[in-house]
């Protein structure tokens, strides 16, 4: 899904987008913004907030739980 937005950018932000666009040989500022946001997401977002992590957790929510009597029993299962 894509979304259209009209943005009023400060001059320094606009210049930065132009630099990113040129450095990465991008076609337009939308590609530059996408690159910057994706880089931020990878480098700065906590794993539990990433959409891939949420999706993975949602898939496991309906699985039957495994109960362990002790930590040793858990370790034996996963070693």
N, C-alpha and C positions, 0 to 999 in steps of 0.2 A: 504494500500500500504506500502510495506517495501522497505528499501533502504540499500545497502551494502556500507560500507566505511572502508577504511584502515586508521587507525589513529596512529600517533606517539605521544604517551602520555609521559609527563614528569613523572619521577619516583614517585614523591609525589602524582600526580593525579592517577597513576596506583595503588599505595598503598591504597589511599582513596577508589577507586572503589572496591578493594578487601575487605576492611573493610565493606563497604555498602553491598556488596554481602554476606558476612558472617553473618552480623547482621540480614539481612532480609531473610536468607536462599534461596538466588537466585541461579539459575543454572549457570549463566554466567554474564560477564560484560555488555553485551547488556541489560540485565534485570536491572542491577544496573544503567546504564546510563538512561534508560527509566524511572526508579523510580525517579531519581534525577531531570530530566527534567520536568516530570509531577508535582512533588512537587513544583518546581520553578514556573511553569505555574500557579498553583493554588494559591500560596502565593504571587507572585510578579507581575504578569501581570495585567494590568488595565482591568477591565471588558469589556470595549469597544474593546479591542484587542483580547479577547478570541474567538476562532473559533465558539463556541456555540452561543455567542452573535451576531456575524456577521451573522450566519445562521438564527437566530431568526429575526433579522432586515430585512434580505433579504426576508423572508416570508411575512413580513408585508408591504413591499414597494408597493405592488399592491392593497392594501386595500383602500377603499374610505375614504377620510379624513373627520373628523367631525369638523365642524366649531362652535365656541362658540362666543357669543357676549360679554361675560364678564367672569372674573375668577369665579364669583359666580355661573354662569351657569355651568361651568366646575366642580366646587365643588359639586353642586347638583347631577350631573350625576354620580359621582364616590364616593359618600358617602353612 
